[in-house]
Amino acid sequence: MMMMMMMMMMWWCDVIASDGGCGSYSGDVCQSVISRRTTVFIKSSVDVSVTDAVIERWLQPLDQSTSCYGAAKTLLCHHVYPPCDVVRRTPRARPVCR
């Protein structure tokens, strides 16, 4: 499971490095992790409902009652929907780790 998550993160880094914009998260899967008031970077060519379905599929093997589930969900949601860097002229994803 951990290897699959790492591969997903590497793939998603390529996705968020390209065009997109800042906006409010409008999906369902990550709403317990990302506030609707938080401005996140959303890739322009990726539909939020499709991305949410992928996150759900990656979390499916985990038991929801374990702390691993919550940690994995938080990690995936913040990686796929990173905070938006609005300081620069062009909106971009702000790195989660500094």
Residue pairs with C-beta under 8 A, 6 or more apart in sequence:
1 61
1 62
1 72
4 58
5 58
5 72
5 75
5 76
8 58
8 76
9 79
12 79
12 80
15 43
15 46
16 41
16 43
16 80
16 82
16 93
17 93
18 43
19 43
19 44
19 45
20 41
20 42
20 43
20 44
20 46
20 91
20 92
20 93
21 41
21 42
21 44
21 84
21 91
22 39
22 40
22 41
22 42
22 84
22 86
22 91
23 39
23 40
23 42
23 84
24 36
24 37
24 38
24 39
24 40
25 31
25 34
25 35
25 36
25 38
25 40
25 42
25 48
25 81
26 36
26 48
27 48
27 49
27 51
27 52
28 52
29 52
29 55
29 56
29 73
29 77
30 52
30 55
30 73
30 76
30 77
30 80
30 81
32 73
33 73
33 74
33 77
33 78
34 40
34 77
34 78
34 81
38 83
39 83
39 84
39 86
40 81
40 82
40 83
40 84
41 81
41 82
41 83
41 84
41 85
41 91
41 92
41 93
41 94
42 48
42 81
51 80
55 73
55 76
55 77
55 80
58 72
58 76
59 69
59 72
59 73
59 76
62 68
62 69
62 72
63 69
78 96
79 96
82 93
82 94
82 95
82 96
83 93
83 94
83 96
84 91
84 92
84 93
84 94
85 91
85 92
85 93
85 94
